[in-house]
Each structure stands twice: as structure tokens, then as C-alpha cells.
């Protein structure tokens, strides 16, 4: 399950590693997210957010994030850790 802050985190968190390092999670290619769904998402919040990104992408719901994206700047994992 996710809460409303997860949508903001989904459009502001960048991928911390791999081929798409630095790319915002919701912008990760669907094929890449599908690969993770078969191999296993990373543990913790990152994996949960990636799974949410996949669900949104599969169901074509990216447009619900447009108003939030206009107001939110991407954050690196390091930036987010300092906020906690």
C-alpha cells in the first residue's frame, strides 16, 4: 500500500544506481521496471516506489502526476536522507 506522499517521492526520487542512474523513478522505462519485477525489486522504499511506478505505467496513469511534477524538483537519494 502507498500513501499520498509516495506520489511526490515517485516524481522527485532519482534512481541511485545502474543503467538509469540519475533518472526520476517515474521516468524509468517500463521494460526496466518489468525486469526488476521478475528479478526482484530492491529492498525498502526504493523497491516499493519502483513497483508503484510500474503499476502507474502499466495502467497509463502518468497524467495524474503532471500537476505534481510542475511543482516538484527531482531529489537525489542523498538529499532525501538528509531530510529525515
Residue pairs with C-beta under 8 A, 6 or more apart in sequence:
2 48
2 52
6 48
6 49
6 52
7 64
7 65
7 68
8 68
8 72
9 45
9 49
9 80
10 25
10 26
10 49
10 52
10 53
10 56
10 65
11 24
11 25
11 26
11 65
11 68
11 69
11 72
11 74
12 24
12 72
12 73
12 74
12 75
13 24
13 25
13 46
13 49
13 74
13 75
13 77
13 80
14 21
14 22
14 23
14 24
14 25
14 74
14 75
14 76
14 77
15 21
15 22
15 23
15 24
15 25
15 28
16 46
16 76
16 77
19 32
20 28
20 29
20 32
24 74
25 49
25 50
25 53
26 53
26 56
26 57
26 62
26 65
28 50
28 53
30 54
30 57
30 58
33 50
33 53
33 54
33 57
34 54
36 42
36 47
36 50
36 54
37 51
37 54
40 47
41 47
41 48
41 50
41 51
42 50
46 77
56 62
56 64
56 65
